[in-house]
Amino acid sequence: MKQIAIIDIGSNTVRLCIYQVSKGLKYDVLLNHKEAIRLRNYVVDNNLSDEGIEKLRRVLNVFTAIIHKDEIMEANVVFFATQTIRMIDNQQEVIDAMEKEFDISIQIFSEEQESLLGFKGMNTFLVHEDEGLYVDLGGGSTEIVYFKDDVPIDYYCFDFGSVVLRSIIEHPIPNEDEISYLRSYLFQKFEEVPWLHDLKTPLVVVGGSSRNLVRIDKFITKREEETHGYRLGYREINRIRRILMLLNLDEIQNIKGFTQSRSDIIIPSILVFEMLYKYINASYYVCSRTALREGVLVDMIEG
């Protein structure tokens, strides 16, 4: 058995996962720690600001210390970054500074890499979906992959995520006018993808907002099923969004199992799932706990 560490530098959170891998593709999660620093909010004139760079530096300082303490071999450690770092003009400056200070190497995943590795992580461990639309709603982007018979057919990367959607409305609990605006915005984005409309497949969703949607439903309904593979219909998704719009931030944060740092982005996130469900005429919604990090893990195990 060996330990593998993966550090995911996302637009909303930076996460360190340490896995213990045994034979085949079996693994145990020894550590899953995240910091919600919302790098996307520190992009000014398409550059990551000094404050954003410092927030990233502080998180990596802690995470690299954990890796060194656990004596994980350098060959078994992967750092990667996605949309926010991918899009900024001072990308090289930021990466060079982090690599020099912490003696690490950071990969910048392209849209294609992020989409297909995420699909791989889902498809390897969510075994009951032979066809569907994989959706990874991140903080700064949303990746979708249409797949059939375990093979990715088409993919697309939208330039919006939960943090971006929150930034284009005023209120943390959107009012009806803001919901209407977001609906129009999202519909125009969906129309950019010629193969997306009326797919009539399951909607296979990953990411923190998806998991929190499931936790809210479990809190309301008292269902005791596992999050991985948990299914919802359109009516349940719509009902949860409408219930949340009647609450304040404190009340949302007090929902059992809810991630408090997502309280102001959960309603726009659920609206994405709700609209995609209708747009593709989905047969049902299913949550997968495995995605991009697990896709990277599979590549490391197989490589």
C-alpha positions as CSV (number, residue, x, y, z in Angstrom):
1,M,0.0,0.0,0.0
2,K,1.1,3.6,-0.7
3,Q,0.0,7.1,0.1
4,I,-0.9,9.6,-2.6
5,A,-1.5,13.3,-2.0
6,I,-3.5,15.5,-4.4
7,I,-3.8,19.2,-4.0
8,D,-6.6,20.8,-6.1
9,I,-6.3,24.6,-6.5
10,G,-9.9,25.5,-7.5
11,S,-11.7,28.8,-8.0
12,N,-13.7,28.4,-4.8
13,T,-11.7,26.1,-2.6
14,V,-8.2,24.7,-2.3
15,R,-8.3,21.1,-1.2
16,L,-5.8,18.5,0.0
17,C,-6.7,14.9,-0.2
18,I,-4.4,12.1,1.0
19,Y,-5.3,8.6,-0.2
20,Q,-4.1,5.2,0.9
21,V,-4.1,3.0,-2.2
22,S,-4.2,-0.8,-2.1
23,K,-4.4,-3.3,-5.0
24,G,-6.5,-2.5,-8.1
25,L,-8.4,0.8,-7.8
26,K,-9.2,0.4,-4.1
27,Y,-8.4,3.4,-1.8
28,D,-9.2,4.9,1.5
29,V,-9.3,8.7,2.1
30,L,-6.9,9.4,5.0
31,L,-7.4,13.2,4.9
32,N,-9.8,15.5,3.1
33,H,-9.1,19.1,4.1
34,K,-10.2,22.2,2.2
35,E,-9.9,26.0,2.5
36,A,-12.6,28.1,0.9
37,I,-10.5,31.1,-0.2
38,R,-12.5,31.9,-3.4
39,L,-9.6,32.8,-5.6
40,R,-12.0,33.9,-8.3
41,N,-13.0,36.9,-6.2
42,Y,-9.4,38.1,-6.2
43,V,-9.1,38.5,-10.0
44,V,-8.7,42.1,-10.8
45,D,-8.2,43.2,-14.4
46,N,-7.6,39.6,-15.2
47,N,-4.8,39.3,-12.8
48,L,-4.7,37.5,-9.4
49,S,-4.3,40.3,-6.9
50,D,-1.5,40.4,-4.3
51,E,-4.2,39.5,-1.6
52,G,-5.3,36.5,-3.6
53,I,-1.7,35.4,-4.1
54,E,-1.1,35.7,-0.4
55,K,-4.2,33.7,0.4
56,L,-3.0,30.9,-1.9
57,R,0.5,31.1,-0.4
58,R,-0.8,30.6,3.1
59,V,-2.9,27.6,2.2
60,L,-0.1,25.9,0.3
61,N,2.2,26.6,3.2
62,V,0.0,24.6,5.5
63,F,-0.7,21.8,2.9
64,T,2.9,21.3,2.0
65,A,3.8,21.1,5.7
66,I,1.2,18.3,6.1
67,I,2.7,16.4,3.2
68,H,6.2,16.7,4.5
69,K,5.1,15.6,8.0
70,D,3.5,12.5,6.6
71,E,6.7,11.9,4.5
72,I,4.8,11.2,1.3
73,M,7.2,10.6,-1.6
74,E,7.5,13.5,-4.1
75,A,6.5,11.1,-7.0
76,N,3.2,10.4,-5.2
77,V,2.2,14.1,-4.9
78,V,0.3,16.1,-7.5
79,F,-0.6,19.8,-7.4
80,F,-3.0,21.0,-10.1
81,A,-5.0,24.2,-10.8
82,T,-8.1,24.8,-12.8
83,Q,-10.2,27.7,-14.1
84,T,-9.0,30.8,-12.1
85,I,-5.3,30.1,-12.5
86,R,-5.9,28.9,-16.1
87,M,-7.5,32.3,-17.0
88,I,-5.3,34.9,-15.4
89,D,-2.7,37.0,-17.2
90,N,-0.2,36.7,-14.4
91,Q,-0.5,32.9,-14.3
92,Q,3.3,32.3,-14.8
93,E,4.2,34.8,-12.1
94,V,1.9,33.1,-9.6
95,I,3.0,29.6,-10.4
96,D,6.7,30.5,-10.4
97,A,6.3,32.1,-7.0
98,M,4.5,29.1,-5.5
99,E,6.8,26.5,-7.0
100,K,10.0,28.4,-5.9
101,E,8.8,29.0,-2.3
102,F,7.5,25.4,-1.7
103,D,9.7,23.4,-4.1
104,I,6.7,21.9,-5.9
105,S,5.4,21.6,-9.4
106,I,1.9,22.8,-10.3
107,Q,0.1,21.5,-13.4
108,I,-2.4,23.8,-15.1
109,F,-5.2,21.6,-16.4
110,S,-6.7,22.6,-19.8
111,E,-10.5,22.7,-20.2
112,E,-10.2,19.3,-22.0
113,Q,-8.1,17.7,-19.2
114,E,-10.3,19.0,-16.5
115,S,-13.5,17.8,-18.2
116,L,-12.2,14.3,-19.2
117,L,-10.3,13.6,-16.0
118,G,-13.4,14.5,-14.0
119,F,-15.5,12.2,-16.2
120,K,-13.0,9.5,-15.6
121,G,-13.1,9.9,-11.9
122,M,-16.9,9.7,-11.9
123,N,-17.2,6.9,-14.5
124,T,-14.7,4.7,-12.7
125,F,-16.6,4.6,-9.4
126,L,-20.2,5.4,-10.3
127,V,-21.0,2.1,-12.0
128,H,-24.7,2.3,-12.8
129,E,-24.8,5.0,-15.4
130,D,-24.1,3.9,-19.0
131,E,-25.2,7.1,-20.6
132,G,-25.6,10.6,-19.2
133,L,-24.5,14.2,-19.0
134,Y,-21.6,14.6,-16.5
135,V,-21.7,18.1,-14.9
136,D,-19.0,19.5,-12.7
137,L,-20.1,22.9,-11.3
138,G,-17.0,24.6,-9.9
139,G,-16.4,28.0,-8.6
140,G,-15.2,29.6,-11.8
141,S,-16.3,27.2,-14.6
142,T,-18.6,24.3,-15.3
143,E,-17.5,21.3,-17.3
144,I,-20.0,19.1,-19.0
145,V,-19.4,15.7,-20.8
146,Y,-21.9,13.7,-22.7
147,F,-21.1,10.1,-22.5
148,K,-22.5,6.8,-23.7
149,D,-21.4,3.2,-23.1
150,D,-18.7,4.5,-20.7
151,V,-17.1,6.6,-23.5
152,P,-17.0,10.5,-23.6
153,I,-18.7,11.7,-26.8
154,D,-18.6,15.5,-26.4
155,Y,-17.5,18.0,-23.8
156,Y,-17.8,21.7,-23.2
157,C,-16.5,24.1,-20.6
158,F,-18.7,27.0,-19.6
159,D,-17.1,30.2,-18.3
160,F,-19.3,30.4,-15.2
161,G,-19.4,28.6,-11.9
162,S,-21.0,29.1,-8.5
163,V,-18.7,32.0,-7.5
164,V,-19.1,33.7,-10.8
165,L,-22.9,33.4,-10.6
166,R,-22.9,34.9,-7.1
167,S,-20.8,37.8,-8.3
168,I,-23.4,38.9,-10.9
169,I,-26.3,39.3,-8.5
170,E,-26.6,41.6,-5.5
171,H,-28.2,39.5,-2.8
172,P,-26.8,36.3,-1.1
173,I,-30.4,35.0,-1.1
174,P,-31.5,36.0,-4.7
175,N,-34.9,37.7,-5.2
176,E,-37.3,36.7,-8.0
177,D,-35.9,39.4,-10.3
178,E,-32.3,38.0,-9.8
179,I,-33.5,34.5,-10.4
180,S,-35.1,35.6,-13.7
181,Y,-31.8,37.3,-14.6
182,L,-29.8,34.2,-13.9
183,R,-32.3,32.1,-15.8
184,S,-31.8,34.2,-18.9
185,Y,-28.0,34.2,-18.4
186,L,-27.9,30.5,-18.1
187,F,-30.2,29.8,-21.0
188,Q,-28.0,31.8,-23.3
189,K,-25.0,29.9,-22.1
190,F,-26.7,26.5,-22.7
191,E,-27.7,27.6,-26.2
192,E,-23.9,27.9,-27.1
193,V,-23.7,24.1,-27.0
194,P,-25.4,22.6,-30.1
195,W,-25.6,19.0,-28.8
196,L,-26.9,19.8,-25.4
197,H,-30.6,20.3,-25.8
198,D,-33.1,17.5,-25.2
199,L,-30.4,14.8,-24.6
200,K,-33.0,12.8,-22.5
201,T,-30.3,11.2,-20.3
202,P,-29.5,11.2,-16.6
203,L,-27.9,14.3,-15.2
204,V,-24.8,13.1,-13.3
205,V,-23.6,15.9,-11.1
206,V,-20.4,16.3,-9.0
207,G,-18.9,18.9,-6.8
208,G,-19.6,20.6,-3.5
209,S,-22.9,22.2,-4.4
210,S,-24.2,18.9,-5.7
211,R,-23.3,17.2,-2.4
212,N,-24.9,20.0,-0.4
213,L,-28.1,19.7,-2.4
214,V,-28.3,16.0,-1.5
215,R,-27.6,16.8,2.2
216,I,-30.5,19.3,2.2
217,D,-32.8,16.8,0.7
218,K,-31.7,14.2,3.2
219,F,-32.3,16.7,6.0
220,I,-35.8,17.4,4.7
221,T,-36.9,13.9,3.8
222,K,-34.9,11.9,6.3
223,R,-33.7,9.6,3.5
224,E,-30.7,7.5,4.7
225,E,-29.1,6.7,1.4
226,E,-25.5,7.3,0.6
227,T,-24.6,10.6,-1.1
228,H,-22.8,8.7,-3.9
229,G,-25.5,7.6,-6.3
230,Y,-28.3,9.6,-4.6
231,R,-31.1,10.4,-7.1
232,L,-33.5,13.3,-7.3
233,G,-36.2,14.4,-9.6
234,Y,-37.0,17.9,-11.0
235,R,-39.8,18.5,-8.5
236,E,-37.4,17.9,-5.5
237,I,-34.7,20.1,-6.9
238,N,-37.2,23.0,-7.6
239,R,-38.8,22.5,-4.1
240,I,-35.4,22.7,-2.3
241,R,-34.5,25.9,-4.2
242,R,-37.8,27.6,-3.3
243,I,-37.5,26.5,0.4
244,L,-34.0,28.0,0.6
245,M,-35.2,31.3,-0.9
246,L,-37.5,31.6,2.2
247,L,-34.6,31.3,4.6
248,N,-31.7,33.6,5.6
249,L,-28.0,32.7,5.6
250,D,-27.9,31.7,9.2
251,E,-30.8,29.3,8.7
252,I,-29.2,27.7,5.7
253,Q,-25.9,27.3,7.5
254,N,-27.7,25.5,10.3
255,I,-29.0,22.8,8.0
256,K,-27.5,19.5,9.2
257,G,-24.5,18.6,7.1
258,F,-24.5,21.8,5.1
259,T,-21.1,23.4,4.2
260,Q,-21.4,26.8,5.7
261,S,-19.0,28.5,3.3
262,R,-21.5,27.7,0.5
263,S,-24.5,29.4,2.0
264,D,-24.4,32.3,-0.4
265,I,-23.8,30.3,-3.6
266,I,-26.1,27.3,-3.1
267,I,-29.2,28.8,-4.6
268,P,-27.6,29.9,-7.9
269,S,-25.9,26.5,-8.0
270,I,-29.2,24.6,-7.6
271,L,-30.7,26.8,-10.3
272,V,-28.0,25.5,-12.7
273,F,-29.0,21.9,-11.9
274,E,-32.7,22.8,-12.2
275,M,-32.3,24.5,-15.5
276,L,-30.0,21.8,-17.0
277,Y,-32.5,19.2,-15.9
278,K,-35.2,20.9,-18.0
279,Y,-33.0,21.8,-20.8
280,I,-31.8,18.3,-21.5
281,N,-35.1,16.8,-20.5
282,A,-33.2,14.6,-18.0
283,S,-34.6,11.3,-16.8
284,Y,-33.3,11.9,-13.3
285,Y,-30.5,13.7,-11.3
286,V,-27.8,11.6,-9.7
287,C,-24.9,12.8,-7.4
288,S,-21.4,11.4,-7.7
289,R,-18.9,11.9,-4.9
290,T,-16.0,11.1,-7.3
291,A,-14.8,13.4,-10.0
292,L,-11.6,15.3,-11.0
293,R,-9.4,14.4,-8.0
294,E,-10.4,10.7,-8.3
295,G,-9.7,10.9,-12.1
296,V,-6.2,12.1,-11.2
297,L,-5.9,9.4,-8.6
298,V,-6.8,6.7,-11.2
299,D,-4.2,8.1,-13.6
300,M,-1.6,7.9,-10.9
301,I,-2.5,4.4,-9.9
302,E,-2.6,3.1,-13.5
303,G,0.5,5.1,-14.5
